[in-house]
Amino acid sequence: MTSTLIHALQPLVLVTGIATLLCAAGPAAAGDWQEKLLFNPPDSQLKLEQRGRIMIYEGLTDKQVAMAMDTQFDRIESMMFVRTIVTNDEGNAVHDNETGQVIVEDDGC
């Protein structure tokens, strides 16, 4: 393989690896891991973001996203939030009355 092709495949391999780890660990572990990376990023993450890396955060609550917007404002261009969970005033996930499914924000994708 040429170095260009290897370089082009690196993001796919990274995302696939992270997704595999998160699925194996379960939703609670996934949220914990993402929350740590979002609010207490290691220097290596900050360096990757400065070079253009975007982190996709999935399944965080709307309150976590709002806190990130307030406290991590200088890093917002390196973040993408999908399947954000809608919560009530107590911070609990809101469920659809008909289906019982957790309500997530429409991320427009």
C-alpha positions, -999 to +999 in steps of 0.1 A: +000+000+000+012+035-006+016+058+023-012+080+009-037+051+011-025+042+046-028+078+057-063+080+042-074+048+061-062+058+095-093+077+106-115+048+095-094+023+115-094+046+145-132+051+145-138+014+140-115+005+168-131+030+192-166+019+183-157-018+189-143-009+223-173+011+233-198-016+222-179-042+241-178-020+273-215-011+272-233+022+272-223+033+307-186+028+301-190+045+267-205+076+284-178+076+311-150+074+286-164+101+264-171+124+293-135+120+305-122+128+270-146+158+267-140+175+300-105+163+309-087+156+276-051+144+278-024+165+261-023+140+233-060+146+225-055+184+225-026+181+201-047+159+178-075+185+179-050+213+171-040+193+140-077+191+129-089+159+145-127+159+152-141+137+180-177+124+176-194+121+209-224+098+208-252+093+234-243+120+258-271+139+276-282+174+265-269+186+299-234+173+292-234+189+258-246+222+272-218+220+299-192+213+271-204+243+252-199+265+283-167+251+296-149+238+265-157+267+241-122+269+227-124+233+216-160+233+200-147+232+164-132+197+173-164+183+186-195+167+170-224+154+190-248+127+178-277+109+193-278+134+222-302+122+249-330+145+259-333+148+297-359+163+321-352+189+349-338+161+372-313+150+345-331+117+337-336+105+301-370+114+287-388+084+271-414+085+243-448+078+257-458+055+228-426+035+222-409+038+256-376+046+237-352+072+250-358+105+231-327+117+213-322+151+196-324+153+159-288+158+148-298+166+112-278+137+098 
